Amino acid sequence: MSTTHENRPRFSPARRVPLGPGGDLLFLSGSLCVDEDARDNIELQTRRIFERIARVLGKHNASLSDIVKTTAFLADLGDYDRFNRARVEIFMNAKEPPASTAIGAGSLLGIGTRVEIEAVAFVPSG
């Protein structure tokens, strides 16, 4: 990919910040699921977003178990129980599940999009 000024990404999917010899913090940008077959289905969108997050983490030699904090922006806080059901399933086997915050975002996410999720992971040194 060319990185001329005109076509450079305006954000990073993930930004790694060194903490010292113990490891790094990895900040992941918010991720959406706009798949047509998941339209208005917050549980399916949540699962697919975490699949995408797992792929980004994998590029940094990390996994979902390395996530220490998630923030979810919900189009409707009335969806929280269904969102949380999917989130709990995803982290069911985690030694320690991440800290989590959910915020009502209203229609900012777009038609059919129910949730956006960002995450912070701790990536131990090799």
C-alpha positions in Angstrom: 0.0 0.0 0.0 1.3 3.4 -0.9 1.5 5.9 2.0 1.2 9.2 0.2 -0.5 11.9 2.1 -3.7 11.5 0.2 -4.3 7.8 0.9 -2.7 7.3 4.3 -5.1 5.9 7.0 -6.3 8.6 9.3 -6.1 6.2 12.3 -4.4 3.0 13.3 -6.3 -0.2 13.9 -4.0 -0.7 16.8 -1.3 1.3 18.5 1.4 -0.4 20.7 2.9 1.6 23.6 6.0 0.1 25.4 5.7 -0.2 29.2 9.1 -1.5 29.8 10.7 -4.9 30.0 7.4 -6.6 31.1 5.4 -5.8 28.0 3.4 -3.3 26.0 -0.1 -1.9 26.0 -2.0 -2.3 22.8 -4.8 0.1 22.1 -7.3 -1.1 19.5 -9.5 1.4 17.6 -13.2 0.9 17.7 -14.5 -1.9 15.5 -17.9 -2.3 13.9 -19.8 -5.1 12.1 -21.6 -3.9 9.1 -22.3 -7.3 7.6 -25.7 -7.3 6.0 -26.6 -10.7 7.6 -25.9 -9.3 11.0 -27.9 -6.1 10.6 -29.7 -5.2 13.8 -28.5 -8.4 15.5 -26.3 -7.2 18.5 -25.3 -10.7 19.6 -24.0 -11.6 16.1 -22.3 -8.2 15.7 -20.6 -8.6 19.1 -19.3 -12.0 18.2 -18.0 -10.9 14.8 -16.4 -7.7 16.2 -14.5 -9.8 18.8 -13.4 -12.2 15.9 -12.0 -9.1 14.1 -10.4 -7.9 17.4 -8.8 -11.3 17.8 -7.3 -11.0 14.3 -5.7 -7.6 15.1 -4.4 -9.0 18.4 -2.9 -11.9 16.5 -0.9 -9.6 14.3 0.7 -8.4 17.6 1.3 -11.9 19.1 -1.6 -11.4 21.5 -5.1 -12.9 21.9 -8.4 -12.1 23.5 -7.1 -13.4 26.8 -4.7 -10.4 26.8 -7.5 -7.8 26.8 -7.6 -5.8 30.0 -10.3 -3.3 29.1 -13.2 -3.1 26.6 -15.4 -0.1 25.9 -18.7 -0.8 24.0 -20.8 1.9 22.4 -24.4 0.6 22.1 -26.9 2.2 19.7 -29.5 1.4 22.4 -28.8 0.5 26.0 -31.9 -1.7 25.8 -29.6 -4.1 23.9 -27.2 -4.4 26.8 -28.4 -7.8 28.1 -28.1 -9.4 24.6 -24.7 -7.7 24.1 -23.5 -8.8 27.5 -24.7 -12.4 26.9 -22.4 -12.6 23.8 -19.5 -10.9 25.6 -19.7 -13.2 28.6 -19.6 -16.2 26.3 -16.5 -14.9 24.5 -14.6 -14.4 27.8 -16.1 -17.5 29.5 -12.7 -19.3 29.7 -10.6 -16.2 30.4 -8.6 -16.6 33.6 -9.6 -13.0 34.4 -12.2 -11.3 32.2 -11.4 -7.7 31.1 -12.8 -4.6 32.8 -15.7 -3.4 30.7 -17.7 -0.2 30.1 -20.9 0.1 28.0 -22.1 3.5 26.8 -25.3 4.5 25.0 -24.3 6.0 21.6 -27.7 6.5 20.0 -27.8 6.6 16.2 -24.2 7.6 15.8 -23.3 4.1 14.8 -25.4 4.1 11.6 -28.5 2.2 10.5 -28.4 -1.5 11.5 -25.2 -1.1 13.4 -25.9 -1.9 17.1 -22.4 -1.8 18.7 -18.9 -0.5 18.3 -16.2 -2.0 20.6 -12.7 -0.8 21.4 -10.2 -2.6 23.5 -6.9 -2.3 25.4 -4.6 -5.3 25.8 -1.5 -6.0 27.7 1.0 -7.9 25.6 3.7 -9.5 27.7 7.3 -9.4 26.4 8.3 -12.4 24.4 
